[in-house]
Amino acid sequence: MTLTRPLLLASGSPRRQYLMKEAGFTFTVEQSGADESFPAEMPLEQVARYLAMKKAEVFRLRLRDEIVVTADTVVILHDKILNKPQDRPEAIRMLSDLSGQTHRVMTGVCILSREKEEEFDDTTLVTFKTLTPAEIAFYVDTYKPYDKAGAYAIQEWIGVVGIKCINGDFYNVMGLPVSRVVQALKEFI
């Protein structure tokens, strides 16, 4: 897809960059550096969109002709957000908690230009089969999922062998509901 204006993807995520390239976009990459904290009393369903908007706000005052895309993905299990694990024990604990369970993956997106702003979020339900401790340890030790919300990436080994089913957008679980982003960007052309 060709835009008539420069596109900036404000994300250091290699998965988001890959998905935007696969959608045919040419863009530059710059991380926002925004603090990713959120109010403790905020409903969990609002966190991903809130963080995406917070990341976009960093660029608001310096926008010229560009369109900025920001996103944030959260994994929610039993009314608790599973962030990126800090270390091996935390990654193992998260995957053990996800084992045999259904959880929500929510990605919030903000698209911003000088003239317009659009925010939305997308939710996908993901069900893991029951994972053995050996499977969890293998995945964590081989793939080192420390930069991934919920300690996993659906496109890696654990998604191939450990996901029983999903209800929603596969690419949302990777970090960006690409088809919705494409549709929203058409409104900015």
DOTOR-880272 format. One line per 4 residues: for each residue z, x, y of C-alpha. Coordinates in steps of 0.1 Angstrom, whole numbers. Last residue first. Example, Ala and Ser with C-alpha at 12.3 -4.5 7.8 and 13.67 -1.06 7.14 Angstrom:
! residues 2
71,137,-11  78,123,-45
! end
This chain:
! residues 189
26,-47,92  64,-55,92  61,-87,71  42,-67,44
73,-45,42  93,-75,29  68,-82,1  68,-45,-9
106,-43,-8  108,-75,-29  85,-59,-55  105,-27,-55
139,-40,-62  154,-5,-57  180,15,-75  170,19,-112
188,-14,-119  167,-31,-93  137,-16,-111  145,-37,-142
145,-69,-121  165,-97,-136  183,-106,-168  187,-75,-189
192,-71,-226  209,-50,-254  210,-17,-234  222,12,-255
192,29,-271  165,30,-244  189,26,-215  212,53,-228
183,77,-232  172,74,-195  155,47,-176  186,26,-173
205,53,-155  242,56,-162  276,64,-148  283,30,-132
266,42,-100  246,73,-107  251,108,-93  275,119,-120
252,109,-148  253,143,-166  223,136,-189  232,156,-220
270,157,-218  274,121,-206  248,108,-230  262,126,-260
298,116,-251  288,80,-249  269,80,-282  298,98,-299
323,73,-286  302,46,-301  284,21,-279  286,-17,-283
254,-31,-270  252,-31,-232  243,-62,-212  227,-59,-178
226,-87,-152  203,-80,-123  212,-89,-87  190,-84,-56
200,-79,-20  185,-87,13  183,-73,49  155,-76,74
154,-61,108  127,-63,135  114,-49,167  125,-13,167
121,-11,130  145,-17,101  143,-26,65  177,-30,48
182,-32,11  212,-41,-10  211,-34,-47  234,-53,-71
239,-44,-107  260,-69,-125  278,-64,-158  276,-77,-194
299,-60,-219  296,-44,-253  302,-9,-238  306,-11,-200
343,-1,-202  334,28,-225  306,38,-201  331,39,-172
357,58,-192  332,84,-203  320,89,-167  356,92,-155
364,118,-182  332,138,-174  337,140,-136  336,122,-103
318,91,-116  295,73,-91  310,39,-83  321,12,-107
329,-18,-85  355,-42,-99  353,-79,-104  350,-77,-142
322,-51,-140  302,-46,-108  276,-18,-105  266,-10,-69
233,1,-55  226,10,-19  193,9,0  176,20,32
141,16,44  131,27,79  99,16,97  87,41,122
72,36,157  101,50,178  135,47,162  163,69,176
189,43,184  186,24,151  186,54,127  223,56,118
224,17,116  201,19,86  229,35,64  254,8,75
228,-19,67  224,-5,32  262,-3,28  267,-39,39
239,-51,15  256,-33,-14  291,-45,-5  285,-82,-1
288,-93,-37  321,-74,-39  337,-96,-13  351,-75,15
389,-72,15  388,-34,9  365,-29,39  336,-6,30
332,32,26  298,48,23  300,70,54  265,74,66
246,107,60  214,88,66  193,109,42  158,116,53
126,112,33  91,109,47  67,82,35  34,75,18
37,42,-2  17,34,-34  44,14,-52  47,43,-76
56,65,-46  83,40,-36  97,40,-72  98,78,-74
116,81,-40  141,55,-51  147,73,-84  150,107,-66
178,92,-46  183,111,-13  176,79,6  165,70,41
129,63,32  109,66,65  76,49,69  51,58,96
32,28,109  -1,13,99  12,8,64  -10,14,34
0,0,0
! end
